Amino acid sequence: MNGSSFFSEHLPRWHTRRTSTPLLQLPDFLLIALGLVLWCHSALNRGVWDAVEQLVYYNIL
């Protein structure tokens, strides 16, 4: 018995649907675009953006 047959027998069918790669990447690109729009059109100074950048890096690592 290999591992793939075990999972295919025990997982519900809705879990085996495939999602397209662009749909999986869409939220990431939308978040980047939102950050760019906020950076270009807000009155926040460079110090605020430095703090946001450090917070993002802290949460990623």
C-alpha positions as CSV (number, residue, x, y, z in Angstrom):
1,M,0.0,0.0,0.0
2,N,1.6,3.3,-1.1
3,G,0.9,6.6,0.6
4,S,-1.2,8.1,-2.2
5,S,-3.8,5.4,-2.1
6,F,-4.2,5.9,1.7
7,F,-4.9,9.6,1.3
8,S,-7.1,9.2,-1.7
9,E,-9.3,6.7,0.3
10,H,-9.5,8.8,3.5
11,L,-9.8,12.4,2.2
12,P,-13.2,13.8,1.3
13,R,-13.8,14.4,-2.4
14,W,-14.0,18.2,-2.0
15,H,-10.4,18.2,-0.8
16,T,-9.1,16.7,-4.1
17,R,-10.3,19.6,-6.3
18,R,-7.5,21.4,-8.1
19,T,-7.2,25.2,-7.9
20,S,-5.5,27.1,-10.6
21,T,-2.2,28.8,-9.8
22,P,-3.2,32.3,-10.8
23,L,-6.1,32.1,-8.3
24,L,-3.8,31.0,-5.6
25,Q,-1.4,33.9,-6.3
26,L,-4.1,36.6,-6.7
27,P,-4.3,37.6,-3.0
28,D,-0.6,38.1,-2.8
29,F,-0.5,40.4,-5.8
30,L,-3.6,42.3,-4.6
31,L,-1.9,42.9,-1.2
32,I,1.3,44.2,-3.0
33,A,-0.8,46.5,-5.2
34,L,-2.7,47.8,-2.1
35,G,0.6,48.5,-0.4
36,L,1.9,50.4,-3.5
37,V,-1.3,52.5,-3.7
38,L,-1.1,53.3,0.0
39,W,2.6,54.2,-0.3
40,C,2.1,56.5,-3.3
41,H,-1.1,58.2,-2.2
42,S,-1.0,58.5,1.5
43,A,0.5,61.3,3.7
44,L,2.5,58.8,5.8
45,N,6.2,59.6,6.1
46,R,9.2,57.3,5.5
47,G,9.4,56.5,9.3
48,V,6.0,54.9,9.2
49,W,6.8,52.8,6.2
50,D,10.1,51.7,7.8
51,A,8.2,50.5,10.8
52,V,5.7,48.6,8.6
53,E,8.5,47.0,6.7
54,Q,10.2,45.8,9.9
55,L,6.9,44.4,11.1
56,V,6.3,42.5,7.9
57,Y,9.8,41.1,8.0
58,Y,9.4,40.1,11.6
59,N,6.2,38.3,10.9
60,I,7.6,36.5,7.9
61,L,10.6,35.2,9.7
